[in-house]
């Protein structure tokens, strides 16, 4: 059973069903409640409402390597595991969704930072935040019974590499198996989402994928 409650700007759900999310470090598995699955798929846990238009992301594919490029937040330093964030809430998200017409599933992947119980409030640079976050790939079925709620499963066999380059945050797909899976439906656009506690950093935009020959 899943129950939903709201406090301030945070939307929280708890469930007796637990899932495992692959962490970035040493293949660690973290157990989260069902709300995590739903919030990742729908990005409904945003602390602040996203802006539209600019800023946006770029999606570039060259050969069998893809890069999804986000502008780095100008607001620095950043604070995470904030005292006013509920435990088990998705606090920061940089996510890309790839979907193609007629496809039976959607791949969603990117950088996710949850506030786990007992986490101390931290202030640091985007590099520090990236080190504390996890990089995950999700496969969401459009034909599953709960598809309207974002039924999804983590794909721990698929690998992405987030890093910072100057004033850009980049999510790179260079692993051949991962690239083959994410681009199996030949998507032409990428749906980029950024969710943070800071309204001016958030956006939700669809950008064309640039294929470089």
The 8 nearest C-alpha neighbors of each residue, nearest first, counted from 0:
[[1, 14, 15, 2, 16, 13, 33, 12],
 [0, 2, 14, 13, 12, 3, 15, 33],
 [3, 1, 12, 13, 14, 0, 4, 11],
 [2, 4, 12, 11, 13, 1, 5, 10],
 [5, 3, 11, 12, 10, 2, 6, 13],
 [4, 6, 10, 9, 11, 7, 3, 8],
 [7, 5, 9, 8, 10, 4, 11, 85],
 [6, 8, 9, 5, 10, 46, 83, 84],
 [7, 9, 46, 6, 10, 47, 5, 45],
 [10, 8, 6, 7, 46, 44, 5, 11],
 [9, 11, 5, 44, 4, 8, 6, 12],
 [12, 10, 4, 3, 5, 9, 88, 34],
 [13, 11, 3, 34, 2, 4, 1, 14],
 [14, 12, 2, 1, 32, 34, 33, 3],
 [13, 15, 1, 16, 33, 0, 32, 2],
 [14, 16, 0, 17, 13, 32, 1, 33],
 [17, 15, 14, 33, 32, 18, 0, 1],
 [18, 16, 32, 31, 33, 30, 15, 19],
 [17, 19, 31, 30, 32, 20, 33, 16],
 [18, 20, 30, 29, 28, 31, 21, 17],
 [21, 19, 29, 28, 22, 30, 153, 18],
 [20, 22, 28, 27, 155, 26, 29, 19],
 [23, 21, 27, 133, 24, 28, 26, 20],
 [24, 22, 133, 134, 26, 25, 21, 27],
 [23, 25, 26, 22, 27, 133, 21, 130],
 [26, 24, 27, 23, 22, 28, 21, 133],
 [25, 27, 24, 22, 23, 21, 28, 155],
 [28, 26, 22, 25, 24, 21, 29, 23],
 [29, 27, 21, 20, 22, 19, 26, 30],
 [30, 28, 20, 19, 31, 21, 27, 22],
 [29, 31, 19, 18, 17, 20, 28, 32],
 [32, 30, 18, 17, 19, 35, 29, 33],
 [31, 33, 17, 34, 14, 13, 35, 18],
 [32, 34, 35, 36, 14, 17, 16, 13],
 [33, 35, 12, 37, 36, 32, 38, 13],
 [36, 34, 38, 33, 37, 32, 39, 31],
 [35, 37, 33, 34, 39, 38, 151, 40],
 [36, 38, 34, 40, 35, 39, 149, 41],
 [37, 39, 42, 35, 41, 40, 43, 36],
 [40, 38, 42, 36, 37, 41, 35, 43],
 [39, 41, 149, 37, 38, 42, 36, 151],
 [40, 42, 38, 43, 39, 37, 149, 148],
 [43, 41, 38, 39, 44, 40, 45, 194],
 [44, 42, 41, 38, 45, 10, 39, 37],
 [43, 45, 10, 42, 38, 9, 46, 89],
 [46, 44, 194, 47, 43, 195, 42, 48],
 [47, 45, 196, 8, 9, 195, 44, 48],
 [46, 48, 198, 45, 196, 197, 49, 195],
 [47, 49, 198, 45, 50, 46, 201, 202],
 [50, 48, 202, 201, 203, 198, 47, 51],
 [49, 51, 202, 201, 48, 52, 203, 199],
 [50, 52, 202, 203, 53, 49, 204, 54],
 [51, 53, 54, 55, 50, 204, 202, 203],
 [54, 52, 55, 51, 202, 50, 204, 56],
 [53, 55, 52, 202, 56, 70, 51, 200],
 [54, 56, 53, 204, 69, 52, 57, 202],
 [55, 57, 69, 68, 191, 58, 67, 70],
 [56, 58, 68, 67, 59, 206, 69, 55],
 [57, 59, 67, 208, 66, 209, 68, 56],
 [58, 60, 209, 66, 65, 208, 210, 57],
 [61, 59, 65, 210, 64, 211, 209, 62],
 [62, 60, 211, 64, 210, 63, 65, 212],
 [61, 63, 64, 60, 212, 211, 65, 210],
 [64, 62, 61, 178, 173, 65, 175, 60],
 [65, 63, 173, 61, 172, 62, 60, 66],
 [66, 64, 60, 172, 59, 171, 61, 173],
 [65, 67, 171, 59, 170, 58, 68, 172],
 [68, 66, 58, 170, 169, 57, 171, 59],
 [67, 69, 169, 57, 56, 168, 66, 167],
 [68, 70, 56, 168, 167, 169, 71, 67],
 [71, 69, 167, 168, 166, 72, 68, 56],
 [70, 72, 167, 166, 168, 69, 73, 125],
 [73, 71, 74, 200, 70, 75, 125, 166],
 [72, 74, 75, 71, 200, 70, 166, 76],
 [73, 75, 72, 76, 77, 200, 71, 197],
 [76, 74, 77, 73, 124, 72, 125, 123],
 [75, 77, 124, 123, 74, 122, 78, 125],
 [76, 78, 75, 123, 122, 124, 79, 125],
 [79, 77, 122, 121, 81, 123, 76, 80],
 [80, 78, 81, 121, 120, 122, 77, 90],
 [81, 79, 120, 114, 119, 118, 121, 82],
 [82, 80, 79, 120, 84, 83, 78, 121],
 [81, 83, 84, 120, 80, 85, 119, 79],
 [82, 84, 81, 85, 80, 7, 9, 86],
 [85, 83, 81, 82, 86, 80, 88, 9],
 [86, 84, 88, 87, 83, 114, 9, 82],
 [85, 87, 116, 115, 114, 88, 84, 117],
 [88, 86, 115, 114, 113, 85, 116, 89],
 [89, 87, 86, 113, 114, 85, 90, 11],
 [88, 90, 113, 91, 112, 44, 114, 87],
 [89, 91, 113, 112, 88, 195, 114, 196],
 [92, 90, 195, 112, 194, 111, 89, 113],
 [91, 93, 111, 194, 193, 110, 94, 112],
 [94, 92, 193, 110, 109, 192, 194, 111],
 [95, 93, 109, 192, 108, 191, 92, 110],
 [94, 96, 191, 108, 190, 107, 109, 189],
 [97, 95, 107, 190, 106, 189, 98, 191],
 [96, 98, 189, 106, 105, 186, 107, 190],
 [99, 97, 105, 186, 96, 100, 102, 106],
 [98, 100, 186, 102, 184, 101, 185, 97],
 [101, 99, 102, 98, 186, 184, 103, 185],
 [100, 102, 99, 103, 184, 98, 104, 141],
 [103, 101, 99, 104, 100, 184, 98, 105],
 [102, 104, 141, 140, 142, 101, 105, 139],
 [103, 105, 140, 141, 139, 102, 138, 106],
 [106, 104, 139, 98, 138, 97, 107, 140],
 [107, 105, 138, 97, 137, 96, 181, 139],
 [108, 106, 96, 137, 95, 136, 138, 105],
 [109, 107, 136, 95, 94, 135, 137, 106],
 [108, 110, 94, 93, 134, 135, 95, 111],
 [109, 111, 134, 93, 92, 133, 94, 132],
 [112, 110, 92, 133, 132, 91, 134, 113],
 [111, 113, 132, 91, 90, 89, 133, 92],
 [114, 112, 89, 90, 88, 115, 87, 111],
 [113, 115, 80, 87, 86, 88, 118, 90],
 [114, 116, 87, 86, 118, 113, 117, 88],
 [117, 115, 86, 118, 114, 87, 85, 119],
 [116, 118, 115, 119, 86, 114, 80, 120],
 [119, 117, 116, 115, 80, 114, 120, 86],
 [118, 120, 80, 121, 117, 81, 82, 79],
 [121, 119, 80, 81, 79, 82, 118, 122],
 [120, 122, 79, 78, 119, 80, 123, 81],
 [123, 121, 78, 77, 76, 79, 120, 124],
 [124, 122, 76, 77, 127, 121, 78, 128],
 [123, 125, 127, 76, 126, 77, 128, 75],
 [126, 124, 128, 127, 129, 123, 77, 76],
 [127, 125, 129, 124, 128, 130, 163, 123],
 [128, 126, 124, 130, 125, 129, 123, 131],
 [129, 127, 125, 131, 130, 126, 132, 124],
 [128, 130, 126, 132, 131, 127, 125, 133],
 [129, 131, 127, 128, 132, 126, 133, 23],
 [130, 132, 128, 129, 127, 133, 112, 23],
 [133, 131, 112, 129, 130, 111, 128, 110],
 [134, 132, 23, 22, 111, 110, 112, 135],
 [133, 135, 110, 109, 23, 111, 159, 132],
 [136, 134, 108, 109, 133, 137, 110, 21],
 [135, 137, 108, 154, 153, 107, 157, 109],
 [138, 136, 153, 107, 152, 154, 106, 108],
 [137, 139, 106, 151, 152, 105, 107, 153],
 [140, 138, 151, 105, 104, 150, 106, 137],
 [139, 141, 104, 142, 143, 103, 146, 151],
 [142, 140, 146, 104, 103, 143, 139, 105],
 [141, 143, 140, 146, 103, 144, 104, 145],
 [142, 144, 146, 145, 140, 141, 150, 147],
 [145, 143, 146, 142, 147, 150, 141, 148],
 [146, 144, 148, 147, 143, 150, 149, 142],
 [147, 145, 149, 143, 150, 141, 148, 144],
 [146, 148, 145, 149, 150, 141, 144, 143],
 [149, 147, 146, 145, 150, 37, 41, 40],
 [148, 150, 146, 40, 147, 37, 151, 41],
 [151, 149, 146, 145, 139, 148, 140, 143],
 [152, 150, 139, 138, 149, 137, 140, 36],
 [153, 151, 138, 137, 154, 139, 150, 36],
 [152, 154, 137, 136, 155, 138, 20, 151],
 [155, 153, 156, 136, 137, 157, 152, 138],
 [154, 156, 157, 153, 21, 136, 135, 158],
 [157, 155, 154, 158, 177, 176, 136, 153],
 [158, 156, 177, 155, 154, 136, 159, 176],
 [159, 157, 177, 174, 156, 160, 172, 136],
 [158, 160, 172, 171, 161, 170, 134, 157],
 [159, 161, 171, 170, 172, 162, 158, 134],
 [162, 160, 170, 169, 171, 159, 163, 134],
 [163, 161, 169, 168, 160, 170, 164, 129],
 [164, 162, 168, 167, 169, 165, 126, 161],
 [165, 163, 167, 166, 168, 162, 169, 71],
 [164, 166, 167, 163, 168, 71, 70, 162],
 [165, 167, 71, 164, 70, 168, 163, 72],
 [168, 166, 70, 71, 164, 165, 69, 163],
 [167, 169, 163, 69, 71, 68, 162, 70],
 [170, 168, 68, 162, 161, 67, 163, 171],
 [171, 169, 161, 67, 160, 66, 162, 68],
 [172, 170, 66, 160, 65, 159, 161, 173],
 [171, 173, 65, 159, 64, 174, 178, 66],
 [172, 174, 64, 171, 175, 65, 178, 63],
 [175, 173, 177, 176, 172, 178, 158, 159],
 [176, 174, 178, 177, 179, 173, 63, 64],
 [177, 175, 179, 178, 174, 180, 157, 158],
 [176, 178, 157, 180, 174, 175, 179, 158],
 [177, 179, 175, 181, 180, 176, 182, 174],
 [180, 178, 176, 177, 182, 183, 181, 175],
 [181, 179, 183, 177, 178, 182, 176, 157],
 [182, 180, 178, 183, 179, 177, 106, 97],
 [181, 183, 185, 184, 179, 180, 178, 186],
 [182, 184, 180, 185, 179, 181, 186, 178],
 [185, 183, 182, 186, 99, 102, 98, 181],
 [184, 186, 182, 183, 187, 99, 98, 181],
 [187, 185, 99, 184, 188, 98, 97, 182],
 [188, 186, 208, 207, 185, 189, 99, 209],
 [189, 187, 207, 208, 206, 186, 205, 190],
 [188, 190, 97, 206, 205, 96, 191, 207],
 [189, 191, 205, 96, 95, 204, 206, 97],
 [192, 190, 95, 204, 94, 203, 205, 189],
 [193, 191, 203, 94, 202, 93, 95, 194],
 [192, 194, 93, 201, 202, 92, 94, 203],
 [195, 193, 92, 201, 45, 91, 192, 93],
 [196, 194, 91, 197, 90, 46, 201, 45],
 [195, 197, 46, 47, 198, 90, 194, 45],
 [198, 196, 195, 199, 200, 47, 201, 46],
 [197, 199, 47, 200, 201, 48, 49, 196],
 [198, 200, 197, 201, 50, 49, 202, 47],
 [201, 199, 198, 197, 72, 195, 202, 193],
 [202, 200, 49, 193, 194, 198, 199, 50],
 [203, 201, 49, 50, 193, 51, 192, 204],
 [202, 204, 192, 191, 51, 49, 193, 50],
 [205, 203, 191, 190, 206, 55, 202, 192],
 [206, 204, 190, 189, 191, 188, 207, 203],
 [205, 207, 189, 188, 204, 190, 208, 57],
 [208, 206, 188, 187, 209, 189, 205, 58],
 [209, 207, 58, 188, 187, 59, 210, 189],
 [208, 210, 59, 58, 60, 207, 211, 57],
 [209, 211, 60, 59, 61, 208, 212, 62],
 [212, 210, 61, 60, 209, 59, 62, 208],
 [211, 61, 210, 62, 60, 209, 59, 63]]
